[in-house]
Amino acid sequence: MRKRKLALLGLAAVLSFSVVTACSGSKKENNNAAPGTSSPGVSEGTEPKKDKATFTIFNGVAGSKDGNTNETTIGKMLEDQTGVNFKLEFLVGDLNTKIGTMIASNEYPDVLIPDAAIEEVLNAGAFIPLDDLIDKYGPNIKRVYGKDLDQMRAKDGKLYVLPMSAQVGNFVPDPEPAAAFYIQRRVLEEAGYPKVRTLDQYLKLIEDFANKHKDENLTGMVTLTHDWRFFATSNPPMHLMGYPNDGNVMVDVNTLEAKTYSASDAAKKWLQALNGLNAKGLFDKASFVDNYDQYIAKLTSHKVLGFFDQRWQAANAFNALKDAARKDPSQDAYNYFPLPITFDENIPDAYVDGLGSVITNRGIGITVSAKDPARIIQYFDNLLKEENQILISWGIKGETYEVNEQGRFYRTKEQIDKIDEAFNQKFGFKYYSWNWPSYGANSSFSDGNAKGVGYQPEVFQMSLTEADQKILDQYGIQTYTQLFAKPLERPWYPAWGFAKDAKSPEAMWETKKDELTKKYYPKLVLAASDKFDTIWNDFLKEFGKLDTAGYEKWTTEQVKKKVEAAQGNS
């Protein structure tokens, strides 16, 4: 449902990222100082604060270690500029329980990233309005977000949260798809690198390989169902039908009509495929009880042949597998390769993200418990200076990237090899990949370099191992996305990012739909084949009680508003 990228997530994640004012011919903002040099630490027109301060942030997404930003190289440099350190806490357990406890006690961290619980936090009055603070201290916030800020306003007209990213400069395409059906590379190699486009072809490859390697006790597929991440199991039907990740709906690019798919024939076909896999002992039944960490551990165990997910969400597994292959090339066989799987070869896929709209139901806000909101907004504004966006993406010139005579950023092989997961954590790339106001991953800097390191063609090509290059050559491509269809223009994208009140009919529909899919999808996948249709009909009866027509009507209206707004700004 989300893009973290995300780069992702991971990219994430997925999520490596690019520098600097020292490069010849680059444009500089007048109020910016180069990374590592002295800096006013706050926006223009304010006096610098010399005293040190530590603020707290809670991030409603799990997957990172708690810690202080100033314990990383990047965080320490930003503290030197601003005097500010942040103590980061990431989600452990259930998001709604954690946020509910905060609301009940009316005690919050200084800064809060509530993720999917954002409406509950807004309704509780936990965020302070940012308008006056941005007017006084936020020239870079205004520069980066522009009119996008108006889309984030609450019903009272005030701005309480900042979106996590905004498109800046030219759109730089991603060399890897945002999501895919992934398969172990050794499966493709053993099969002679076949063209794989349909779900049937994909599952047959997995089954054939597993049958030839029974002594390895392999798992054909796993799927992720933990908490809000259940979308990794419920989203595939829209992708298999050739639609991008719009959440609960598929939007027709011509009519702009939004239709749900949770109880569609496409969903039935997808669940029947998993049911068949389970009947053959090739589906991991624990998928419906495993948490996120267990899921990642299984992806890195060498035992799982295939899975579907957003790239950012599986980034921790991809990074661990990549690190292992760098140290021992024979381990590359267990890396995963993305495939553009649909139900039929004649269905164009939609796994590659194009330029969309700002996501309005996620963001970062300053809470009513914050000790010094002005200081925090100054930190955010300072972070959005171009050279600091370069710092959090590319790092330090001469240490984590270089600049050639043409002003292009790149990384040497030595730099690429040393920047593994442990380095990302210690240097700060991990902490600053998604948790802050930022340029979007597809953005570019004023000199034309890509914001996302992995999106810079020079870096992507240099980061490829011999094994990477071999498999790309086998498919006659230079980047992974060249195996996928080019994205269509979708000004509303992603529809899951539409803001809605927590008590609205639309939000209630989503809650009830989630309850039903979490109840029935496991039953359908794990049932005896002759019981499948009976359970499916029971599901349809329950689903039929929901006001799906009302949800589709509301979503279609939001899509059309986004398109009209985009046309008005063009």
Secondary structure, DSSP 8 states (H G I E B T S, - for coil): ---SBGGGGBTTTS------TTSTT----TT---TTS----S-TTS----S-EEEEEEES--SS--EEGGGSHHHHHHHHHHSEEEEEEE--S-HHHHHHHHHHHT---SEEE-GGGHHHHHHTT-B---HHHHHHH-HHHHHHHTTHHHHT--TTS----B-SEE--SS----SS-SEEEEEEHHHHHHTTS----BHHHHHHHHHHHHHHTGGG--EEE----SGGGGHHHHSHHHHHTT----TTEEE-TTT--EEE-TTSHHHHHHHHHHHHHHHTT-B-GGGGT--HHHHHHHHTSS-EEEEEEETTTTHHHHHHHHHHHHH-GGGGGGSEEEE--BSSTTS----S--S----SS--BEEBTT-S-HHHHHHHHHHHTSHHHHHHHHH--BTTTBEE-TTS-EE--HHHHHH-SHHHHHHHTTTTTTTSSSEE-TT-B-TTS-BSSGGGSHHHHHHH--HHHHHHHHHTT-SSGGGGS------TT--GGG----TTSHHHHHHHHHHHHHHHHHHHHHHS-GGGHHHHHHHHHHHHTTS-HHHHHHHHHHHHHHHHHHHHHH-
